[in-house]
Amino acid sequence: AICFYFQVHQPYRLKKFRIFDIGQKGEYFNDDSGTDLDNKFILKKVADKCYRPMNNLLLELLKKYPDFKISFSFSGITLEQLEKDAPDVLDLFKKMVDTGRVEVLAETYYHSLACLYSSVEFISQVEKHKKKIKEIFGIQPKIFRNTELIYNDSLAPLIKEMGFEGVLAEGAEDILSWRSPNFVYQTAGEDLKLLLKNYRLSDDIAFRFSSREWSEFPLTAEKYADWLTAVNGSGDIVNLFMDYETFGEHQWADSGIFDFMRSLPAEVYKRTDNSFLTPSEVIKKIPTREEISFPRWVSWADVERDLSAWCSNEMQSAALERVYALESLIQNINSKKLLEDWRRLQTSDHFYYMCVKWFADGDVHKYFNPYNSPYDAFITFMNALTDLELKANQLLKDKEKTLIKKKSKIDSTKKTSRSNLVKSKKIGKIKRKK
């Protein structure tokens, strides 16, 4: 069986926030320059190149093949942007979900790294995301997918506690050892099913599809269907997990990616013992093999499949530690606006832009980076974060002043009341003497 999962995510990119902008009561995410920092501009571009054509293609396939099934997860901030600036795209996603053959998974609302720094914030974001999915699609997610497929054993109890039945993770070779990613496993110590990405077959589409240097170029639907079918007999499920923007944005239309996807289901069905399942169907229909432990943090990013895409240099560490150090302050001031800005600053993309890796991974980071360099990304982020902290501290001071004034007023009222009571008693005594 084949399980397709697509991640749909667009961050709120920070505008160029200079040191001179600190303390000027500015906004952080409202660039309107028509460049790669303009969130509305980027969403329109990606919607035109990927979301609209691919959504229509998948609707066509769902109509043509009654057993064709896929799954998605959407970051909450992407859903916000679609609601505001591309509602027709969101309607197409809803139409797919309404077929009953498209599953929607849960994740962190802000596509954050909160799981590494604050379990309270992590759970809060997941619960907020679940509410958003219910509000838009009318469903309750049963499967969890963490930001960038980040996972280790410590997350399993939290995921289970939030009511999920399964979780997606990267099929990293050092974790699997001699095992195959093409089976259903169980998380260590918890009754939680584990679906592991077949990264070779997934990346053949996501990264290598249009590479003329690849020995298998060009990749045809016939060839790929043969590879998928070859798993039969040595595996139960092929988990194909990738960014949805693969189609049309990362792999352009002229690469033939849409034609490939249009032809793939037919080629898969031509071969025996093939089917498509959603993640929930996988954990119900396919028996669990054994328990697997993830002692280290694993992700689907870069060749290391670890956290180094976001946490490998001093800039990233400083930015991450500082943003999460503000948690108590932000929660105490009770400001919806600053809470929202703080959470948008947690989005993993900000720290990805600060990565200074070289070679193949460095090229990928550079491709996605809207800033001139990782250092520009760091400076912009820290300037915005400093401004946010100033606003928060000022609100806290104002709140304390207000409380002091209220207390002073209450004390004054009590003092006046006591004074009036004493006067009243004295007058009463004088009257009785007369």
Secondary structure by P-SEA (a helix, b strand, c coil): cbbbbbbbbcccccccccccccccccccccccccccccaaaaaaaaaaacaaaaaaaaaaaaaacccccccccccaaaaaaaacccaaaaaaaaaaaacccbbbbbccccccccccccaaaaaaaaaaaaaaaaaaccccccccccccccccccaaaaaaaacccbbbbbbcccccccccccbbbbcccccbbbbbbaaaaaaaccccccccccccccccaaaaaaaaaaacccccbbbbcccccccccccccccaaaaaaaacaaaaaaccccccccaaaaaacccccbbbbccccccccccccccccccccaaaaaaaaaaaaaaaaaaaaccaaaaaaaaaaacaaaaaaacccccaaaaaaaaacccccaaaaaaaaaaaaaaaaaaaaaaaaaaaaaaaaaaaaaaaaaaaaaaaaaaaaaaaaaaaac
